[in-house]
Amino acid sequence: MVLPSGLESLASSPHCAVQAYRNGTSLLGLQFHLEADADHLDRLIDGLRVPPELLGLDLMALRARATDSLQRMRHACHAVMTRWLDEVDGSAGDLDASEPAQPLG
């Protein structure tokens, strides 16, 4: 993917050339879900068109591994959104990006 003129790439990986971008301070685009939680994971699993077992997925192991990752994503989401709101209009002034997000569950 090539970004249109004026957009700044913020993140990429070997699997996705543009994972995050912005246009100044008012537009932030993400190709992933920072807000993901256990319910989001369950909806993704429920939406599979092929039974997970046929894909070689062990759902119990997947959920166990995801618990820690989802918690880290929750903290990252809080930090990213707080910083972005501050850059847009200062409306995150009451939020502390270093303050941990509430635990999942």
DSSP file (Angstrom, degrees, kcal/mol; ACC not computed):
  #  RESIDUE AA STRUCTURE BP1 BP2  ACC     N-H-->O    O-->H-N    N-H-->O    O-->H-N    TCO  KAPPA ALPHA  PHI   PSI    X-CA   Y-CA   Z-CA
    1    1 A M              0   0    0      0, 0.0     2,-0.5     0, 0.0    15,-0.0   0.000 360.0 360.0 360.0 135.1    0.0    0.0    0.0
    2    2 A V        -     0   0    0     16,-0.0    16,-0.0    15,-0.0    15,-0.0  -0.952 360.0-128.2-111.2 127.3    1.2    3.4   -0.9
    3    3 A L        -     0   0    0     -2,-0.5     3,-0.1     1,-0.1     6,-0.1  -0.466  26.5-108.8 -73.5 142.8   -0.1    6.3    1.2
    4    4 A P    >   -     0   0    0      0, 0.0     3,-1.8     0, 0.0    -1,-0.1  -0.277  52.4 -75.9 -62.4 157.3   -1.6    9.3   -0.6
    5    5 A S  T 3  S+     0   0    0      1,-0.2     3,-0.1     3,-0.0     0, 0.0  -0.263 119.1  30.6 -55.2 137.6    0.4   12.5   -0.5
    6    6 A G  T 3  S+     0   0    0      1,-0.3     2,-0.4    -3,-0.1    18,-0.3   0.179  91.4 111.5  97.8 -16.6    0.3   14.3    2.9
    7    7 A L    <   -     0   0    0     -3,-1.8     2,-0.5    16,-0.1    -1,-0.3  -0.733  56.8-145.7 -93.0 141.5   -0.1   11.2    5.0
    8    8 A E  E     -A   22   0A   0     14,-3.3    14,-1.9    -2,-0.4     2,-0.3  -0.914  12.2-131.1-109.1 124.8    2.7   10.2    7.3
    9    9 A S  E     +A   21   0A   0     -2,-0.5    12,-0.3    12,-0.2     3,-0.1  -0.569  26.7 174.7 -73.2 133.3    3.4    6.5    8.0
   10   10 A L  E     +     0   0A   0     10,-3.1     2,-0.3     1,-0.3    11,-0.2   0.652  62.2  14.3-111.3 -25.2    3.8    5.7   11.7
   11   11 A A  E     +A   20   0A   0      9,-1.5     8,-3.2     6,-0.1     9,-1.4  -0.996  57.5 164.7-154.7 146.1    4.1    1.9   11.8
   12   12 A S  E     -     0   0A   0     -2,-0.3     5,-0.2     6,-0.2     6,-0.1  -0.948   9.1-169.0-151.1 169.4    4.8   -1.0    9.4
   13   13 A S  E >   -A   16   0A   0      3,-2.4     3,-0.5    -2,-0.3    -2,-0.0  -0.935  45.4 -93.9-151.3 171.4    5.8   -4.6    9.6
   14   14 A P  T 3  S+     0   0    0      0, 0.0     3,-0.2     0, 0.0    -1,-0.0   0.778 127.0  46.5 -61.1 -23.8    6.9   -7.4    7.2
   15   15 A H  T 3  S+     0   0    0      1,-0.3     2,-0.3     2,-0.0    -3,-0.0   0.660 122.4  29.0 -92.5 -17.9    3.3   -8.4    6.9
   16   16 A C  E <   -A   13   0A   0     -3,-0.5    -3,-2.4     1,-0.1    -1,-0.3  -0.907  60.6-157.5-149.4 113.5    1.7   -5.0    6.4
   17   17 A A  E    S+     0   0A   0     -2,-0.3     2,-0.5     1,-0.2    -1,-0.1   0.815  91.7  31.9 -63.1 -31.3    3.5   -2.0    4.8
   18   18 A V  E     +     0   0A   0      1,-0.1    -1,-0.2    -6,-0.1    -6,-0.2  -0.912  59.7 155.0-130.9 105.3    1.3    0.5    6.5
   19   19 A Q  E    S+     0   0A   0     -8,-3.2    12,-3.0    -2,-0.5     2,-0.3   0.683  75.1  11.3 -99.7 -23.4   -0.1   -0.4   10.0
   20   20 A A  E     +AB  11  30A   0     -9,-1.4   -10,-3.1    10,-0.2    -9,-1.5  -0.987  66.4 165.0-153.1 145.9   -0.6    3.2   11.2
   21   21 A Y  E     -AB   9  29A   0      8,-2.3     8,-3.2    -2,-0.3     2,-0.3  -0.962  11.9-159.9-152.4 167.2   -0.6    6.6    9.6
   22   22 A R  E     -AB   8  28A   0    -14,-1.9   -14,-3.3    -2,-0.3     2,-0.4  -0.982  17.6-145.3-149.0 162.1   -1.7   10.2   10.3
   23   23 A N  E >> S- B   0  27A   0      4,-1.7     4,-1.1    -2,-0.3     3,-1.0  -0.906  74.0 -55.8-127.1  99.6   -2.5   13.4    8.6
   24   24 A G  T 34 S-     0   0    0     -2,-0.4    -1,-0.1   -18,-0.3   -16,-0.1  -0.405  98.7 -47.5  63.2-139.6   -1.3   16.2   10.8
   25   25 A T  T 34 S+     0   0    0     62,-0.1    -1,-0.2    -3,-0.1     3,-0.1   0.463 130.9  63.5-105.9  -2.7   -2.8   16.0   14.3
   26   26 A S  T <4 S+     0   0    0     -3,-1.0     2,-0.5     1,-0.1    -2,-0.2   0.695  94.7  54.8 -99.8 -17.6   -6.4   15.4   13.3
   27   27 A L  E  <  +B   23   0A   0     -4,-1.1    -4,-1.7     2,-0.0     2,-0.4  -0.967  53.1 174.7-124.1 128.3   -6.4   12.1   11.5
   28   28 A L  E     -B   22   0A   0     -2,-0.5     2,-0.4    -6,-0.2    -6,-0.2  -0.992   9.5-167.8-129.9 122.5   -5.0    8.8   12.8
   29   29 A G  E     -B   21   0A   0     -8,-3.2    -8,-2.3    -2,-0.4     2,-0.4  -0.938   4.2-173.5-114.6 133.2   -5.5    5.6   10.9
   30   30 A L  E     -B   20   0A   0     -2,-0.4   -10,-0.2   -10,-0.2   -11,-0.1  -0.971  21.7-160.2-126.6 139.8   -4.8    2.2   12.3
   31   31 A Q  S    S+     0   0    0    -12,-3.0     2,-0.3    -2,-0.4   -11,-0.1  -0.038  79.3  51.8-103.3  28.5   -4.7   -1.3   10.6
   32   32 A F  S    S-     0   0    0    -13,-0.2     2,-0.8     4,-0.0     3,-0.1  -0.935  88.2-104.4-153.6 170.8   -5.2   -3.1   13.9
   33   33 A H    >   +     0   0    0     -2,-0.3     3,-1.5     1,-0.2    44,-0.1  -0.805  29.6 173.3-112.0  93.2   -7.4   -3.1   16.8
   34   34 A L  T 3  S+     0   0    0     -2,-0.8    43,-0.4     1,-0.3    -1,-0.2   0.781  82.9  60.3 -63.9 -25.5   -5.9   -1.5   19.9
   35   35 A E  T 3  S+     0   0    0     -3,-0.1    -1,-0.3    42,-0.1     5,-0.1   0.431  77.2 135.2 -84.1   2.5   -9.2   -1.8   21.7
   36   36 A A    <   +     0   0    0     -3,-1.5     2,-0.2     4,-0.1    41,-0.1  -0.170  25.3 165.4 -55.4 140.6   -9.3   -5.6   21.3
   37   37 A D     >  -     0   0    0     36,-0.1     4,-2.3    37,-0.0     5,-0.2  -0.779  55.1 -76.5-141.8-173.2  -10.3   -7.5   24.4
   38   38 A A  H  > S+     0   0    0     -2,-0.2     4,-2.4     1,-0.2     5,-0.1   0.868 129.8  52.4 -61.1 -37.5  -11.4  -11.1   25.2
   39   39 A D  H  > S+     0   0    0      2,-0.2     4,-2.3     1,-0.2    -1,-0.2   0.899 108.3  51.2 -64.5 -40.0  -14.9  -10.4   23.8
   40   40 A H  H  > S+     0   0    0      2,-0.2     4,-2.2     1,-0.2    -2,-0.2   0.926 110.0  49.4 -61.8 -45.4  -13.4   -9.2   20.5
   41   41 A L  H  X S+     0   0    0     -4,-2.3     4,-2.5     1,-0.2    -2,-0.2   0.916 109.9  51.5 -59.9 -44.1  -11.3  -12.4   20.3
   42   42 A D  H  X S+     0   0    0     -4,-2.4     4,-2.9     1,-0.2    -1,-0.2   0.898 108.9  50.6 -61.3 -40.6  -14.4  -14.5   20.9
   43   43 A R  H  X S+     0   0    0     -4,-2.3     4,-1.5     2,-0.2    -1,-0.2   0.894 110.3  50.1 -65.0 -38.7  -16.2  -12.7   18.1
   44   44 A L  H  < S+     0   0    0     -4,-2.2     4,-0.3     2,-0.2    -2,-0.2   0.927 113.1  45.7 -63.6 -43.9  -13.3  -13.3   15.7
   45   45 A I  H >< S+     0   0    0     -4,-2.5     3,-1.5     1,-0.2    -2,-0.2   0.926 111.8  51.4 -64.7 -44.3  -13.2  -17.0   16.6
   46   46 A D  H 3< S+     0   0    0     -4,-2.9    -1,-0.2     1,-0.3    -2,-0.2   0.796 106.3  57.2 -62.3 -27.7  -17.0  -17.3   16.3
   47   47 A G  T 3< S+     0   0    0     -4,-1.5    -1,-0.3    -5,-0.2    -2,-0.2   0.470  76.8 121.2 -84.9  -1.8  -16.8  -15.6   12.9
   48   48 A L    <   -     0   0    0     -3,-1.5    -3,-0.0    -4,-0.3    -4,-0.0  -0.376  54.7-151.9 -61.8 138.3  -14.4  -18.3   11.5
   49   49 A R  S    S+     0   0    0      2,-0.1    -1,-0.2    -2,-0.1    -3,-0.0   0.635  82.5  53.5 -85.6 -14.5  -15.8  -20.0    8.4
   50   50 A V  S    S-     0   0    0      2,-0.0     5,-0.1     5,-0.0    -1,-0.0  -0.955 102.1 -98.5-120.0 137.6  -13.9  -23.1    9.1
   51   51 A P    >>  -     0   0    0      0, 0.0     3,-1.3     0, 0.0     4,-0.9  -0.305  33.3-124.7 -54.2 134.9  -13.9  -25.0   12.4
   52   52 A P  G >4>S+     0   0    0      0, 0.0     5,-2.7     0, 0.0     3,-0.7   0.821 108.7  61.2 -52.9 -35.2  -10.8  -23.9   14.5
   53   53 A E  G >45S+     0   0    0      1,-0.3     3,-1.2     3,-0.2     5,-0.0   0.863  99.6  54.8 -62.5 -35.5   -9.7  -27.5   14.9
   54   54 A L  G <45S+     0   0    0     -3,-1.3    -1,-0.3     1,-0.3     0, 0.0   0.738 106.6  52.1 -69.8 -21.8   -9.4  -27.9   11.1
   55   55 A L  G <<5S-     0   0    0     -4,-0.9    -1,-0.3    -3,-0.7    -2,-0.2   0.438 121.1-110.4 -89.8  -0.8   -7.1  -24.9   11.1
   56   56 A G  T < 5 +     0   0    0     -3,-1.2     2,-0.5    -4,-0.3    -3,-0.2   0.719  67.7 150.4  78.8  21.5   -5.0  -26.5   13.8
   57   57 A L      < -     0   0    0     -5,-2.7     2,-0.8    -6,-0.1    -1,-0.3  -0.757  38.8-155.9 -92.2 130.3   -6.1  -24.0   16.4
   58   58 A D     >  -     0   0    0     -2,-0.5     4,-2.8     1,-0.2     5,-0.2  -0.893   9.7-163.7 -99.0 102.3   -6.2  -25.0   20.0
   59   59 A L  H  > S+     0   0    0     -2,-0.8     4,-2.6     1,-0.2     5,-0.2   0.847  85.6  53.0 -61.6 -36.9   -8.7  -22.5   21.4
   60   60 A M  H  > S+     0   0    0      2,-0.2     4,-2.0     1,-0.2    -1,-0.2   0.936 113.6  43.2 -63.1 -45.4   -7.8  -23.1   25.0
   61   61 A A  H  > S+     0   0    0      2,-0.2     4,-2.6     1,-0.2     5,-0.2   0.891 113.3  52.7 -67.2 -39.4   -4.1  -22.4   24.3
   62   62 A L  H  X S+     0   0    0     -4,-2.8     4,-2.2     1,-0.2    -2,-0.2   0.933 110.8  46.2 -61.9 -46.9   -5.0  -19.5   22.1
   63   63 A R  H  X S+     0   0    0     -4,-2.6     4,-1.4     2,-0.2    -1,-0.2   0.893 112.4  51.2 -63.8 -39.5   -7.1  -17.8   24.8
   64   64 A A  H  X S+     0   0    0     -4,-2.0     4,-0.6    -5,-0.2     3,-0.3   0.929 113.6  43.8 -64.3 -44.7   -4.5  -18.5   27.4
   65   65 A R  H  X S+     0   0    0     -4,-2.6     4,-1.0     1,-0.2     3,-0.3   0.849 111.3  55.9 -67.3 -33.2   -1.7  -16.9   25.3
   66   66 A A  H  X S+     0   0    0     -4,-2.2     4,-3.4    -5,-0.2     5,-0.3   0.772  88.7  76.5 -72.0 -25.9   -4.0  -14.0   24.3
   67   67 A T  H  X S+     0   0    0     -4,-1.4     4,-1.6    -3,-0.3    -1,-0.2   0.920 101.0  38.6 -53.8 -51.1   -4.7  -13.0   27.9
   68   68 A D  H  X S+     0   0    0     -4,-0.6     4,-2.1    -3,-0.3    -1,-0.2   0.911 117.3  50.4 -67.4 -42.7   -1.4  -11.3   28.4
   69   69 A S  H  X S+     0   0    0     -4,-1.0     4,-2.3     1,-0.2    -2,-0.2   0.905 109.3  51.1 -62.9 -41.4   -1.2   -9.8   24.9
   70   70 A L  H  X S+     0   0    0     -4,-3.4     4,-2.0     1,-0.2    -1,-0.2   0.872 108.1  52.4 -65.8 -36.1   -4.7   -8.4   25.2
   71   71 A Q  H  X S+     0   0    0     -4,-1.6     4,-1.8    -5,-0.3    -1,-0.2   0.923 110.2  48.0 -64.9 -42.9   -3.8   -6.7   28.5
   72   72 A R  H  X S+     0   0    0     -4,-2.1     4,-2.4     1,-0.2    -2,-0.2   0.881 109.9  53.3 -64.0 -37.1   -0.8   -5.1   26.9
   73   73 A M  H  X S+     0   0    0     -4,-2.3     4,-2.9     2,-0.2    -1,-0.2   0.890 105.2  54.7 -63.8 -38.4   -3.0   -4.0   24.0
   74   74 A R  H  X S+     0   0    0     -4,-2.0     4,-2.0     2,-0.2    -1,-0.2   0.914 109.9  46.0 -61.9 -43.1   -5.4   -2.3   26.5
   75   75 A H  H  X S+     0   0    0     -4,-1.8     4,-2.2     2,-0.2    -1,-0.2   0.910 113.3  49.7 -64.9 -42.3   -2.5   -0.3   28.0
   76   76 A A  H  X S+     0   0    0     -4,-2.4     4,-2.9     2,-0.2     5,-0.2   0.905 108.8  52.5 -63.8 -41.5   -1.2    0.6   24.5
   77   77 A C  H  X S+     0   0    0     -4,-2.9     4,-2.7   -43,-0.4     5,-0.3   0.929 109.3  49.4 -59.4 -46.3   -4.7    1.7   23.4
   78   78 A H  H  X S+     0   0    0     -4,-2.0     4,-2.1     1,-0.2    -1,-0.2   0.927 114.0  45.2 -59.3 -46.4   -5.0    4.0   26.5
   79   79 A A  H  X S+     0   0    0     -4,-2.2     4,-2.3     2,-0.2    -2,-0.2   0.927 115.1  46.4 -65.6 -45.7   -1.6    5.6   25.8
   80   80 A V  H  X S+     0   0    0     -4,-2.9     4,-2.6     1,-0.2    -2,-0.2   0.938 115.2  45.3 -63.9 -47.9   -2.1    6.1   22.1
   81   81 A M  H  X S+     0   0    0     -4,-2.7     4,-2.7    -5,-0.2     5,-0.2   0.884 112.3  51.8 -66.5 -37.9   -5.6    7.5   22.4
   82   82 A T  H  X S+     0   0    0     -4,-2.1     4,-2.1    -5,-0.3    -1,-0.2   0.938 112.8  45.0 -62.2 -47.0   -4.6    9.8   25.3
   83   83 A R  H  X S+     0   0    0     -4,-2.3     4,-2.2    -5,-0.2    -2,-0.2   0.918 113.8  49.7 -64.4 -42.6   -1.7   11.2   23.3
   84   84 A W  H  X S+     0   0    0     -4,-2.6     4,-2.4     1,-0.2    -2,-0.2   0.928 110.3  49.6 -63.6 -45.2   -3.8   11.6   20.1
   85   85 A L  H  X>S+     0   0    0     -4,-2.7     4,-2.3     1,-0.2     5,-1.1   0.894 110.3  51.8 -61.0 -39.0   -6.5   13.4   22.0
   86   86 A D  H  X5S+     0   0    0     -4,-2.1     4,-0.8     4,-0.3    -1,-0.2   0.912 111.2  47.0 -62.0 -42.5   -4.0   15.8   23.5
   87   87 A E  H  <5S+     0   0    0     -4,-2.2    -2,-0.2     2,-0.2    -1,-0.2   0.870 112.9  50.0 -68.1 -36.3   -2.5   16.5   20.1
   88   88 A V  H  <5S-     0   0    0     -4,-2.4    -2,-0.2    -5,-0.2    -1,-0.2   0.973 141.8 -28.5 -68.5 -55.2   -5.9   17.1   18.5
   89   89 A D  H  <5S-     0   0    0     -4,-2.3    -3,-0.2    -5,-0.2    -2,-0.2   0.319  79.9-101.9-151.3  12.5   -7.4   19.5   21.0
   90   90 A G  S ><<S+     0   0    0     -5,-1.1     3,-1.3    -4,-0.8    -4,-0.3   0.601  77.5 133.9  76.0   8.8   -5.9   19.0   24.5
   91   91 A S  T 3   +     0   0    0     -6,-1.0     3,-0.4     1,-0.3    -5,-0.2   0.575  60.3  66.4 -73.3  -7.1   -9.1   17.1   25.6
   92   92 A A  T >   +     0   0    0    -10,-0.2     3,-2.1     1,-0.2    -1,-0.3   0.265  64.1 116.7 -93.6  13.6   -7.1   14.3   27.2
   93   93 A G  T <  S+     0   0    0     -3,-1.3    -1,-0.2     1,-0.3    -2,-0.1   0.786  75.0  49.3 -52.7 -32.4   -5.8   16.7   29.8
   94   94 A D  T 3  S+     0   0    0     -3,-0.4     2,-0.3     2,-0.0    -1,-0.3   0.612  97.5  85.5 -83.8 -11.7   -7.5   14.7   32.6
   95   95 A L    <   -     0   0    0     -3,-2.1     2,-0.6   -13,-0.1     3,-0.1  -0.700  68.5-147.3 -92.0 142.3   -6.1   11.4   31.4
   96   96 A D    >   -     0   0    0     -2,-0.3     3,-1.7     1,-0.1    -3,-0.1  -0.933   0.4-158.1-109.9 110.8   -2.7   10.2   32.4
   97   97 A A  T 3  S+     0   0    0     -2,-0.6    -1,-0.1     1,-0.3   -18,-0.1   0.723  94.9  54.9 -61.8 -21.9   -1.1    8.1   29.6
   98   98 A S  T 3  S+     0   0    0      2,-0.1    -1,-0.3   -20,-0.1   -19,-0.1   0.652  85.6  99.9 -85.4 -14.2    1.2    6.4   32.2
   99   99 A E  S <  S-     0   0    0     -3,-1.7    -3,-0.0     1,-0.1     2,-0.0  -0.548  82.9-114.4 -72.1 130.4   -1.8    5.3   34.3
  100  100 A P        -     0   0    0      0, 0.0    -1,-0.1     0, 0.0    -2,-0.1  -0.342  27.9-114.5 -67.2 145.9   -2.6    1.7   33.6
  101  101 A A        -     0   0    0    -30,-0.2   -26,-0.1     1,-0.1     3,-0.1  -0.291  45.2 -82.0 -69.5 162.9   -5.9    0.9   31.9
  102  102 A Q        -     0   0    0      1,-0.1    -1,-0.1   -28,-0.1   -28,-0.0  -0.380  56.6 -96.4 -66.0 145.3   -8.5   -1.1   33.9
  103  103 A P        -     0   0    0      0, 0.0    -1,-0.1     0, 0.0     2,-0.1  -0.222  41.1-105.5 -61.1 152.3   -7.9   -4.8   33.9
  104  104 A L              0   0    0      1,-0.2   -33,-0.0   -37,-0.1   -67,-0.0  -0.379 360.0 360.0 -71.1 155.1   -9.8   -7.0   31.4
  105  105 A G              0   0    0     -2,-0.1    -1,-0.2     0, 0.0   -68,-0.0   0.434 360.0 360.0 120.2 360.0  -12.7   -9.0   32.6
